[in-house]
Amino acid sequence: MGGCLSSWLPVSKQNNDSGSSSLARRYQVGDIVYDLDQLEDNQLLNQLCDWDFPIFDLYNNMGDRILSQVAYKIFSDVGLFETFKIPTQEFLNYFHTLEMGYRDKPYHNRIHAADVLHGVYYLSSQPIPGFVQVQWQDMLQSPKVPATNPTNPPPTSVGQTLPNLKMHYENASGEDDLYGIMGCNLPPLELMALYTAAAMHDYDHPGRTNAFLVATNASQAILYNDRSVLENHHAAEAWRLLLSRPEFNWLRNLEKAEFKRFRYLVIEAILATDLKRHFEIIAEFNSKANDDEAPGLDWTNETDRLMACQMCIKLSDINGPCKRKDLHLQWTYRITDEFFEQGDEELSLGLPISPYMDRKNSQLARLQESFINHLVAPLCNAYGESGMLPGRWRILEELDDFSPNEAPGSRVGSLGSHSLENSFPEEGESVFPVERVPIPRIESLLTDHLKSNHEMWVAKVKEEERLKEERAEWDSKTRTEAEVPSEP
C-alpha cells in the first residue's frame, strides 16, 4: 500500500489491550496515528518472510515509523500480543519513542534497527533443513528443568510454542520431517527477548566507535570503564526509557520472575553485539556446536539457547554482506559515510585517523573484503555448520565416490551452495557409466550472497592493485626518462 500512510487522519487515542475484542484498531502516539488494519495489509510488511526484504523501500514508504511498525507486525504475526497480554497502546508508545531516539546517522539509525529486527525474525521463523524440533512435553518432564530452580524460566514461559509461529511454519512447509524452525525451540519469553533486543540494540548510537569514545574520554566510556561502552549504553538507555513512564510499560502483565529473566536475556543479547567479543563468542559456540568433540546444542538447556540467540542477533547485526548485491551496496556506502564522519572528527581533534576512515584515502573494496573474510564469514560459517541456517534441501545426482563414513548431506562448504564440477575421464580410465546416487545439499540465500559479494570485492581489490602497480611503473618510467640528460 505505497503512499497510504500520508492519508491517515488524526484520531483520538484509543486503548485496546490485545486480549479484548478488536473494536479499536487505530492508535495515536503524539501526532502519529497507527491504523492496524492498514499495517497488517501493507504489501511491503507482508514480505518480512523474504531474506532480501526491501528495507529501504519500506523506509521510503513509512519514514521514521519504520521500526515501530515492523515491531508491531512481527509481534502480531508471531502471537506475542496474545501470549503475554501486551497492551497495544503502551507497545506503540514505547517503540515509536524508541525509534525516535535513534539518531539520524548514515548507518546506525532506525533503519538499521528495523533491519536487524527483520534479521532475527527471519532466522527464527523460516524453515531450516534438517533442524530437529524440541518436544516441549518431554522437556517439561526432564530432570534438567526442576520446577523449584529459580534460574529456570517460569512454567508459563517454557512449555509452549507460539501457536501463530507454529502455524506459520506448517503453512510454509508440509515436510515436517525434513525441516524445522528455530523459533519453535525457544520459549515465547526468550523469543520476545530476542526481538526486543534487536529493536533496542543500537539505541542512541552516536555514529562513533567504542575506540573513539575511549580515546576522547567520552562520558559513556567513563561511565562503563571503557568496556563494551556503546553496547552498555544502548541497553541501559533503552531500558531507562521503558521504565521512565507508565505509558511506555508494555511489559506490565509479566510476572516478576518473567520480567527479571526477560530483562537479563535482552541485556545479554545486546552485549553480544560488541565486535570486541566476536571471536570469543564464536569460539564458545563452536566448542558447543561444531568442534570435533562438541556435544551439540541442547535446546532443553537455557544456556545453550541463550548462546544460539546471541549468535542469531550477531549475524543479523552484520548481515549486509549476506544480502542481495544492491542491498549490500547500500549498507556499504552508509557505513563508509559514517566512518568518514568519524575520520573527519579525528582529524579535527588532532587524533590519528582510524583505518578505513580517511575520506582522502578511501579503501572501500579492501575494507569490505577484510570485513567479510575476518568477521562475517567465520560467523556465518559457524552458524551454518551448527544446522541453524534457514534454506532448502537440494538433491543432486552425484558420483558415488563419498566415504562410507561420510553422512549424506554432510558436505557443506563455507560459502554458498554446492555442485559437482563436470569431469572427464583421463586417458586409460573407463568410459562406462558410473553409478550416481542422490546426495542432499543445503542451499541458503545468505551463504550464496556472501560468497558472491566476497568474490566481487576480491576482484575489485585485485583490479585496484593492478592499477596501482601500473601507475607506479608509469611513474618510475617517467622519472627515469626525466633524469636522462638530453643530447646536445
ZAKE-822369 format. One record per residue (C-alpha): residue in three letters; x, y, z. Coordinates in steps of 0.5 Angstrom, whole numbers, plus 500, padded with zeros to 3 digits. Example, Ala and Ser with C-alpha at 12.3 -4.5 7.8 and 13.67 -1.06 7.14 Angstrom:
<rs>
[r "ALA"; [525; 491; 516]]
[r "SER"; [527; 498; 514]]
</rs>
This chain:
<rs>
[r "MET"; [500; 500; 500]]
[r "GLY"; [505; 505; 498]]
[r "GLY"; [503; 512; 500]]
[r "CYS"; [497; 510; 504]]
[r "LEU"; [501; 513; 511]]
[r "SER"; [500; 520; 508]]
[r "SER"; [493; 519; 508]]
[r "TRP"; [492; 518; 515]]
[r "LEU"; [487; 523; 519]]
[r "PRO"; [489; 525; 527]]
[r "VAL"; [484; 521; 531]]
[r "SER"; [483; 521; 539]]
[r "LYS"; [488; 516; 543]]
[r "GLN"; [484; 509; 544]]
[r "ASN"; [486; 504; 548]]
[r "ASN"; [486; 497; 546]]
[r "ASP"; [489; 491; 550]]
[r "SER"; [491; 485; 546]]
[r "GLY"; [486; 481; 550]]
[r "SER"; [480; 485; 548]]
[r "SER"; [475; 485; 542]]
[r "SER"; [478; 488; 536]]
[r "LEU"; [474; 494; 537]]
[r "ALA"; [479; 500; 537]]
[r "ARG"; [484; 499; 531]]
[r "ARG"; [487; 506; 531]]
[r "TYR"; [492; 509; 536]]
[r "GLN"; [495; 515; 537]]
[r "VAL"; [502; 517; 539]]
[r "GLY"; [503; 524; 539]]
[r "ASP"; [502; 527; 532]]
[r "ILE"; [502; 520; 529]]
[r "VAL"; [497; 515; 528]]
[r "TYR"; [497; 508; 527]]
[r "ASP"; [492; 504; 523]]
[r "LEU"; [493; 497; 525]]
[r "ASP"; [489; 494; 519]]
[r "GLN"; [493; 498; 514]]
[r "LEU"; [499; 496; 518]]
[r "GLU"; [497; 488; 517]]
[r "ASP"; [495; 489; 510]]
[r "ASN"; [502; 493; 508]]
[r "GLN"; [505; 490; 502]]
[r "LEU"; [512; 491; 504]]
[r "LEU"; [511; 489; 511]]
[r "ASN"; [508; 482; 508]]
[r "GLN"; [515; 481; 505]]
[r "LEU"; [518; 480; 512]]
[r "CYS"; [519; 473; 511]]
[r "ASP"; [524; 474; 505]]
[r "TRP"; [531; 475; 507]]
[r "ASP"; [532; 480; 502]]
[r "PHE"; [527; 484; 505]]
[r "PRO"; [527; 491; 501]]
[r "ILE"; [528; 495; 508]]
[r "PHE"; [530; 502; 504]]
[r "ASP"; [523; 501; 500]]
[r "LEU"; [520; 501; 507]]
[r "TYR"; [523; 507; 510]]
[r "ASN"; [521; 511; 504]]
[r "ASN"; [514; 508; 505]]
[r "MET"; [514; 509; 513]]
[r "GLY"; [519; 514; 514]]
[r "ASP"; [521; 515; 522]]
[r "ARG"; [516; 510; 524]]
[r "ILE"; [519; 504; 521]]
[r "LEU"; [522; 501; 527]]
[r "SER"; [515; 501; 531]]
[r "GLN"; [511; 498; 525]]
[r "VAL"; [516; 493; 524]]
[r "ALA"; [516; 491; 531]]
[r "TYR"; [508; 491; 531]]
[r "LYS"; [508; 487; 525]]
[r "ILE"; [513; 482; 528]]
[r "PHE"; [510; 481; 535]]
[r "SER"; [503; 481; 532]]
[r "ASP"; [504; 475; 527]]
[r "VAL"; [508; 471; 532]]
[r "GLY"; [503; 472; 537]]
[r "LEU"; [507; 475; 543]]
[r "PHE"; [501; 480; 544]]
[r "GLU"; [496; 475; 546]]
[r "THR"; [501; 470; 550]]
[r "PHE"; [504; 476; 554]]
[r "LYS"; [497; 480; 554]]
[r "ILE"; [501; 486; 551]]
[r "PRO"; [498; 493; 551]]
[r "THR"; [498; 495; 544]]
[r "GLN"; [498; 503; 546]]
[r "GLU"; [504; 502; 551]]
[r "PHE"; [507; 498; 546]]
[r "LEU"; [507; 503; 541]]
[r "ASN"; [508; 509; 545]]
[r "TYR"; [515; 506; 547]]
[r "PHE"; [517; 503; 540]]
[r "HIS"; [516; 510; 537]]
[r "THR"; [519; 514; 542]]
[r "LEU"; [525; 508; 542]]
[r "GLU"; [526; 509; 534]]
[r "MET"; [526; 517; 535]]
[r "GLY"; [532; 516; 540]]
[r "TYR"; [536; 513; 534]]
[r "ARG"; [540; 519; 531]]
[r "ASP"; [540; 521; 524]]
[r "LYS"; [547; 518; 523]]
[r "PRO"; [548; 514; 516]]
[r "TYR"; [549; 507; 518]]
[r "HIS"; [547; 507; 526]]
[r "ASN"; [540; 509; 525]]
[r "ARG"; [533; 507; 526]]
[r "ILE"; [533; 503; 519]]
[r "HIS"; [539; 499; 521]]
[r "ALA"; [535; 497; 528]]
[r "ALA"; [529; 495; 524]]
[r "ASP"; [534; 491; 519]]
[r "VAL"; [537; 487; 525]]
[r "LEU"; [530; 486; 528]]
[r "HIS"; [528; 483; 521]]
[r "GLY"; [534; 479; 521]]
[r "VAL"; [533; 476; 528]]
[r "TYR"; [525; 475; 526]]
[r "TYR"; [528; 471; 519]]
[r "LEU"; [533; 467; 522]]
[r "SER"; [528; 465; 528]]
[r "SER"; [522; 464; 524]]
[r "GLN"; [524; 461; 517]]
[r "PRO"; [525; 453; 516]]
[r "ILE"; [532; 450; 517]]
[r "PRO"; [534; 444; 513]]
[r "GLY"; [535; 438; 518]]
[r "PHE"; [533; 442; 524]]
[r "VAL"; [531; 438; 530]]
[r "GLN"; [525; 441; 534]]
[r "VAL"; [524; 440; 541]]
[r "GLN"; [518; 436; 544]]
[r "TRP"; [516; 441; 550]]
[r "GLN"; [512; 436; 554]]
[r "ASP"; [519; 432; 554]]
[r "MET"; [523; 438; 556]]
[r "LEU"; [518; 439; 562]]
[r "GLN"; [519; 432; 565]]
[r "SER"; [526; 432; 564]]
[r "PRO"; [530; 433; 570]]
[r "LYS"; [534; 438; 567]]
[r "VAL"; [528; 443; 569]]
[r "PRO"; [527; 442; 576]]
[r "ALA"; [521; 447; 578]]
[r "THR"; [524; 449; 584]]
[r "ASN"; [530; 452; 581]]
[r "PRO"; [530; 460; 581]]
[r "THR"; [534; 460; 575]]
[r "ASN"; [530; 457; 570]]
[r "PRO"; [524; 461; 567]]
[r "PRO"; [517; 460; 570]]
[r "PRO"; [513; 455; 567]]
[r "THR"; [508; 460; 563]]
[r "SER"; [514; 462; 559]]
[r "VAL"; [517; 455; 558]]
[r "GLY"; [512; 449; 556]]
[r "GLN"; [509; 452; 550]]
[r "THR"; [511; 454; 543]]
[r "LEU"; [507; 460; 540]]
[r "PRO"; [501; 458; 536]]
[r "ASN"; [502; 463; 531]]
[r "LEU"; [509; 461; 529]]
[r "LYS"; [508; 454; 529]]
[r "MET"; [502; 455; 524]]
[r "HIS"; [506; 460; 520]]
[r "TYR"; [512; 454; 519]]
[r "GLU"; [507; 449; 518]]
[r "ASN"; [504; 453; 512]]
[r "ALA"; [511; 454; 509]]
[r "SER"; [513; 447; 509]]
[r "GLY"; [509; 441; 509]]
[r "GLU"; [515; 437; 510]]
[r "ASP"; [516; 437; 518]]
[r "ASP"; [521; 431; 518]]
[r "LEU"; [526; 435; 513]]
[r "TYR"; [525; 442; 516]]
[r "GLY"; [525; 445; 523]]
[r "ILE"; [524; 452; 526]]
[r "MET"; [529; 455; 531]]
[r "GLY"; [523; 460; 534]]
[r "CYS"; [519; 453; 536]]
[r "ASN"; [525; 451; 540]]
[r "LEU"; [525; 458; 544]]
[r "PRO"; [520; 459; 550]]
[r "PRO"; [516; 465; 548]]
[r "LEU"; [519; 469; 553]]
[r "GLU"; [526; 468; 550]]
[r "LEU"; [524; 469; 543]]
[r "MET"; [521; 476; 545]]
[r "ALA"; [527; 478; 549]]
[r "LEU"; [531; 477; 542]]
[r "TYR"; [526; 481; 538]]
[r "THR"; [526; 487; 543]]
[r "ALA"; [534; 486; 544]]
[r "ALA"; [534; 487; 536]]
[r "ALA"; [530; 493; 537]]
[r "MET"; [534; 496; 542]]
[r "HIS"; [541; 494; 541]]
[r "ASP"; [544; 501; 538]]
[r "TYR"; [539; 506; 541]]
[r "ASP"; [542; 513; 542]]
[r "HIS"; [548; 511; 538]]
[r "PRO"; [553; 517; 536]]
[r "GLY"; [556; 514; 530]]
[r "ARG"; [563; 513; 533]]
[r "THR"; [566; 507; 535]]
[r "ASN"; [568; 505; 542]]
[r "ALA"; [575; 506; 541]]
[r "PHE"; [574; 513; 539]]
[r "LEU"; [569; 514; 545]]
[r "VAL"; [575; 511; 550]]
[r "ALA"; [580; 516; 546]]
[r "THR"; [576; 522; 547]]
[r "ASN"; [574; 520; 554]]
[r "ALA"; [567; 521; 553]]
[r "SER"; [562; 521; 558]]
[r "GLN"; [560; 514; 556]]
[r "ALA"; [567; 511; 557]]
[r "ILE"; [568; 514; 563]]
[r "LEU"; [561; 511; 566]]
[r "TYR"; [563; 504; 563]]
[r "ASN"; [570; 504; 565]]
[r "ASP"; [572; 503; 557]]
[r "ARG"; [568; 496; 557]]
[r "SER"; [563; 495; 551]]
[r "VAL"; [562; 502; 552]]
[r "LEU"; [556; 503; 547]]
[r "GLU"; [553; 496; 548]]
[r "ASN"; [552; 498; 555]]
[r "HIS"; [550; 505; 553]]
[r "HIS"; [545; 502; 548]]
[r "ALA"; [542; 497; 553]]
[r "ALA"; [542; 502; 559]]
[r "GLU"; [538; 508; 556]]
[r "ALA"; [533; 503; 552]]
[r "TRP"; [531; 500; 559]]
[r "ARG"; [531; 507; 562]]
[r "LEU"; [526; 510; 557]]
[r "LEU"; [522; 504; 558]]
[r "LEU"; [522; 505; 566]]
[r "SER"; [521; 512; 565]]
[r "ARG"; [514; 513; 565]]
[r "PRO"; [508; 508; 566]]
[r "GLU"; [505; 509; 559]]
[r "PHE"; [511; 506; 556]]
[r "ASN"; [511; 500; 560]]
[r "TRP"; [508; 495; 555]]
[r "LEU"; [511; 489; 560]]
[r "ARG"; [507; 491; 565]]
[r "ASN"; [503; 484; 565]]
[r "LEU"; [509; 480; 566]]
[r "GLU"; [510; 476; 573]]
[r "LYS"; [516; 479; 577]]
[r "ALA"; [520; 473; 575]]
[r "GLU"; [519; 473; 568]]
[r "PHE"; [521; 481; 568]]
[r "LYS"; [527; 479; 571]]
[r "ARG"; [529; 474; 566]]
[r "PHE"; [527; 478; 560]]
[r "ARG"; [531; 484; 562]]
[r "TYR"; [537; 479; 563]]
[r "LEU"; [536; 476; 556]]
[r "VAL"; [535; 483; 553]]
[r "ILE"; [542; 485; 556]]
[r "GLU"; [546; 479; 554]]
[r "ALA"; [544; 479; 547]]
[r "ILE"; [545; 487; 546]]
[r "LEU"; [552; 486; 550]]
[r "ALA"; [554; 480; 545]]
[r "THR"; [554; 485; 539]]
[r "ASP"; [560; 488; 541]]
[r "LEU"; [565; 486; 536]]
[r "LYS"; [571; 486; 541]]
[r "ARG"; [568; 480; 544]]
[r "HIS"; [566; 477; 537]]
[r "PHE"; [572; 471; 537]]
[r "GLU"; [571; 470; 544]]
[r "ILE"; [563; 468; 543]]
[r "ILE"; [564; 464; 536]]
[r "ALA"; [570; 460; 540]]
[r "GLU"; [565; 459; 545]]
[r "PHE"; [559; 457; 541]]
[r "ASN"; [564; 452; 536]]
[r "SER"; [566; 449; 542]]
[r "LYS"; [559; 447; 544]]
[r "ALA"; [556; 446; 537]]
[r "ASN"; [561; 445; 532]]
[r "ASP"; [568; 443; 534]]
[r "ASP"; [570; 435; 533]]
[r "GLU"; [569; 434; 541]]
[r "ALA"; [563; 438; 541]]
[r "PRO"; [557; 435; 544]]
[r "GLY"; [552; 439; 540]]
[r "LEU"; [547; 445; 542]]
[r "ASP"; [542; 442; 548]]
[r "TRP"; [536; 446; 546]]
[r "THR"; [533; 444; 553]]
[r "ASN"; [539; 448; 556]]
[r "GLU"; [537; 455; 557]]
[r "THR"; [545; 457; 557]]
[r "ASP"; [545; 454; 550]]
[r "ARG"; [539; 457; 548]]
[r "LEU"; [542; 464; 550]]
[r "MET"; [548; 462; 546]]
[r "ALA"; [544; 461; 540]]
[r "CYS"; [540; 467; 541]]
[r "GLN"; [547; 471; 542]]
[r "MET"; [549; 468; 535]]
[r "CYS"; [543; 470; 532]]
[r "ILE"; [543; 477; 534]]
[r "LYS"; [550; 478; 532]]
[r "LEU"; [549; 475; 525]]
[r "SER"; [543; 480; 524]]
[r "ASP"; [547; 486; 526]]
[r "ILE"; [553; 485; 521]]
[r "ASN"; [548; 482; 516]]
[r "GLY"; [550; 487; 510]]
[r "PRO"; [555; 482; 506]]
[r "CYS"; [550; 477; 506]]
[r "LYS"; [544; 481; 503]]
[r "ARG"; [543; 481; 495]]
[r "LYS"; [548; 486; 492]]
[r "ASP"; [544; 492; 491]]
[r "LEU"; [542; 492; 499]]
[r "HIS"; [549; 490; 501]]
[r "LEU"; [552; 496; 497]]
[r "GLN"; [547; 501; 500]]
[r "TRP"; [549; 499; 507]]
[r "THR"; [557; 499; 505]]
[r "TYR"; [556; 506; 503]]
[r "ARG"; [552; 508; 509]]
[r "ILE"; [558; 505; 514]]
[r "THR"; [563; 508; 510]]
[r "ASP"; [560; 515; 510]]
[r "GLU"; [559; 514; 518]]
[r "PHE"; [567; 512; 518]]
[r "PHE"; [569; 518; 514]]
[r "GLU"; [565; 523; 519]]
[r "GLN"; [569; 520; 525]]
[r "GLY"; [575; 521; 521]]
[r "ASP"; [574; 528; 520]]
[r "GLU"; [573; 529; 527]]
[r "GLU"; [579; 525; 529]]
[r "LEU"; [583; 530; 524]]
[r "SER"; [580; 536; 527]]
[r "LEU"; [582; 534; 534]]
[r "GLY"; [589; 532; 532]]
[r "LEU"; [588; 525; 533]]
[r "PRO"; [591; 519; 528]]
[r "ILE"; [585; 518; 523]]
[r "SER"; [583; 510; 524]]
[r "PRO"; [584; 505; 519]]
[r "TYR"; [579; 506; 513]]
[r "MET"; [576; 513; 516]]
[r "ASP"; [580; 517; 512]]
[r "ARG"; [576; 520; 506]]
[r "LYS"; [582; 522; 502]]
[r "ASN"; [585; 515; 502]]
[r "SER"; [578; 511; 501]]
[r "GLN"; [580; 504; 501]]
[r "LEU"; [573; 501; 500]]
[r "ALA"; [574; 495; 497]]
[r "ARG"; [579; 493; 502]]
[r "LEU"; [575; 495; 508]]
[r "GLN"; [569; 490; 505]]
[r "GLU"; [574; 484; 503]]
[r "SER"; [577; 484; 510]]
[r "PHE"; [570; 485; 514]]
[r "ILE"; [567; 479; 510]]
[r "ASN"; [574; 475; 511]]
[r "HIS"; [575; 476; 518]]
[r "LEU"; [569; 478; 521]]
[r "VAL"; [562; 476; 517]]
[r "ALA"; [565; 469; 514]]
[r "PRO"; [567; 466; 521]]
[r "LEU"; [561; 468; 524]]
[r "CYS"; [556; 465; 518]]
[r "ASN"; [560; 459; 517]]
[r "ALA"; [559; 457; 525]]
[r "TYR"; [552; 459; 525]]
[r "GLY"; [551; 455; 518]]
[r "GLU"; [555; 449; 521]]
[r "SER"; [551; 448; 527]]
[r "GLY"; [545; 447; 523]]
[r "MET"; [541; 453; 525]]
[r "LEU"; [541; 457; 518]]
[r "PRO"; [535; 457; 514]]
[r "GLY"; [535; 455; 507]]
[r "ARG"; [532; 449; 503]]
[r "TRP"; [535; 442; 501]]
[r "ARG"; [537; 441; 494]]
[r "ILE"; [538; 434; 492]]
[r "LEU"; [544; 433; 487]]
[r "GLU"; [546; 427; 483]]
[r "GLU"; [553; 426; 484]]
[r "LEU"; [558; 420; 483]]
[r "ASP"; [558; 415; 489]]
[r "ASP"; [565; 417; 491]]
[r "PHE"; [564; 419; 498]]
[r "SER"; [567; 416; 504]]
[r "PRO"; [563; 410; 507]]
[r "ASN"; [564; 414; 514]]
[r "GLU"; [561; 421; 511]]
[r "ALA"; [554; 422; 512]]
[r "PRO"; [550; 424; 506]]
[r "GLY"; [549; 432; 506]]
[r "SER"; [555; 433; 511]]
[r "ARG"; [559; 436; 505]]
[r "VAL"; [557; 444; 507]]
[r "GLY"; [562; 449; 504]]
[r "SER"; [564; 455; 508]]
[r "LEU"; [561; 460; 503]]
[r "GLY"; [555; 458; 498]]
[r "SER"; [551; 452; 496]]
[r "HIS"; [555; 447; 493]]
[r "SER"; [555; 443; 486]]
[r "LEU"; [559; 438; 483]]
[r "GLU"; [564; 440; 477]]
[r "ASN"; [564; 437; 471]]
[r "SER"; [569; 432; 470]]
[r "PHE"; [572; 428; 464]]
[r "PRO"; [576; 421; 464]]
[r "GLU"; [583; 421; 464]]
[r "GLU"; [587; 417; 459]]
[r "GLY"; [586; 410; 461]]
[r "GLU"; [580; 411; 465]]
[r "SER"; [574; 407; 464]]
[r "VAL"; [568; 411; 460]]
[r "PHE"; [563; 406; 462]]
[r "PRO"; [557; 410; 466]]
[r "VAL"; [559; 411; 474]]
[r "GLU"; [553; 410; 478]]
[r "ARG"; [550; 416; 481]]
[r "VAL"; [547; 417; 488]]
[r "PRO"; [542; 423; 490]]
[r "ILE"; [546; 427; 495]]
[r "PRO"; [542; 432; 499]]
[r "ARG"; [546; 439; 500]]
[r "ILE"; [543; 445; 503]]
[r "GLU"; [542; 452; 500]]
[r "SER"; [542; 458; 503]]
[r "LEU"; [541; 465; 500]]
[r "LEU"; [545; 468; 506]]
[r "THR"; [551; 464; 504]]
[r "ASP"; [550; 465; 497]]
[r "HIS"; [550; 472; 497]]
[r "LEU"; [556; 472; 502]]
[r "LYS"; [560; 468; 497]]
[r "SER"; [558; 473; 491]]
[r "ASN"; [559; 479; 495]]
[r "HIS"; [566; 477; 497]]
[r "GLU"; [568; 475; 490]]
[r "MET"; [566; 482; 488]]
[r "TRP"; [570; 485; 493]]
[r "VAL"; [576; 481; 492]]
[r "ALA"; [576; 482; 484]]
[r "LYS"; [576; 490; 486]]
[r "VAL"; [582; 489; 491]]
[r "LYS"; [586; 486; 485]]
[r "GLU"; [584; 491; 480]]
[r "GLU"; [586; 496; 485]]
[r "GLU"; [592; 493; 486]]
[r "ARG"; [594; 492; 479]]
[r "LEU"; [592; 499; 477]]
[r "LYS"; [597; 502; 483]]
[r "GLU"; [602; 497; 480]]
[r "GLU"; [601; 500; 473]]
[r "ARG"; [601; 507; 476]]
[r "ALA"; [608; 506; 480]]
[r "GLU"; [611; 503; 474]]
[r "TRP"; [609; 509; 470]]
[r "ASP"; [611; 514; 475]]
[r "SER"; [618; 510; 475]]
[r "LYS"; [619; 510; 468]]
[r "THR"; [617; 518; 467]]
[r "ARG"; [622; 519; 473]]
[r "THR"; [628; 515; 469]]
[r "GLU"; [626; 519; 463]]
[r "ALA"; [627; 526; 466]]
[r "GLU"; [633; 524; 469]]
[r "VAL"; [637; 522; 463]]
[r "PRO"; [640; 528; 460]]
[r "SER"; [638; 530; 453]]
[r "GLU"; [643; 530; 447]]
[r "PRO"; [647; 537; 446]]
</rs>
